[in-house]
Amino acid sequence: MPRRLKTSELPAIKKALLARQGYKCAICKTPLGPDIGRDVVLDHDHQFGFIRAVLCRNCNGIEGRVRNLVNRAKRQGTIPEWLGRLLLYWQAFDTSKMYGVLDTHPMFGKEKKKKATTYNPYKPRTRKR
């Protein structure tokens, strides 16, 4: 039966998993090195608490956000099934492999303009008269 680890045991577990993973993030494969500083995270399943792997902090955060967003978005099936359908969708509509005349969305390009005009708290406001 699995046991609940003590916080004091985590550094040794991290080091062992990191060595087993070849000192790379289990998702993005970025080299992590043997140092287990703040950027090295022990990932675990939030439903059952089981330890999965060592991730870089970036991938750990993204994995959690993706899981939460997909969980809200899925209508049928499991999270992995929904993600599989998303990958199939991206492959079916890979515009880098489409030829001929392609129409673009009317909002395409406007995002850049919108980002440039968003509120900047460090820039003083000027009132229009």
N, C-alpha and C positions, 0 to 999 in steps of 0.2 A: 504494500500500500504506500502511495506517495506520502512524504512528510513535508511539513511546512519548514522551509529553511529559515535560519536566523540571519538577520542583517549582517552579522559578522562573517557569515559564510559566503556572501555574495562576491567579494573580490576574487576569491579562489575559483569560484564557479565561472566568473567572467573570464579569467585568465585561461582556464582549461578550454572553454568553448572557443575563445578567440584563437588559441593555438590550433584547435581542431578545424576551424574555419580558414586556416592559413593567414591569419591576421588581416582578414578582409571583412567588410560589411557583408552580411548574408544576402542583402538585396542589391545594392549598387556595386558591390565588389571594390569599393574604395579601400586602399590600404589603411589599416588602423594602427598598426604597430603594437608592440607589447605593452605600452603604457595604457592603463585603464582609467584615463582622466574623465573629465565631464563629457567629452564628445563620444564616449563609448557607453552604450546603453544595453542593459540586459532586457531583452524583449520578452514579454509574457502574454499569454492568452488572458484577456480580461473576463472571460466567462468562467473559466475553471482555474486560472492562476498558473498553469503549466508554463515553464520556461521553454522558449522556442529557440532563440539564437541571440547572438550579439549583433547589434546594429549600430550604425553611426546615428547620432542624434537627429540628423535631418531625416533619414529614412524612417526612423521610429515615429517621428511626428507625422510624417506624410501617411504612413501605414494606418495610424490611428484615425486620422481625418478621413482618409479614403473609406475605411471600414464604416465609419459613422455615416458618411454621405451616401454610400451605396446601400446601407441598411435602411435609410429613409427612402431611397429611390426605388428599390426593388419592389416589384409588384407580385412576382411569382418566383419560386425557387430560392436558392441559397445565394449568399454573397459571392462565392466563387463562380456559380453559374451565371450571375449577372455580369461579373467582370469578364467571363469568357465570351458572353454575347457582345459586350462592348468591344473587345479585341477583334472579334469577327466583323463587327460593324466598321471599325476603323480600317481593317484590311479590305473590306468590300468597297469602301469609298476613299481609298488612298488617292488623293488628288495628284500626287506626284507621278502617278502612273496613268492618269486620265489624259486623253488627247482630244483635240478639237476645241470648239468654242465652249468655254465654261462661263456661266453667269456667276456674278459675285453677289453676296448678300448686301442689302442696302446699308447696313451698319458697318460693313468692312471698311477699315481705315479711320472711322470716326472715333474708335477707342483711343487712338494715339492723341488725337486732338483733345478729347475729353480728359485724359490723364494730364495733359500739359496745362489744363486750366483748372485743375482741382484745387481746393483750398490748401494753402500752405500756411501753417501756424507761425512760421518764422518770418514770413514776409508781411510787412505792415500793410494794412488795408487802406485803400484810398477811396474816398466817397465820390460818386458821380454826382455832378450838380446840373 
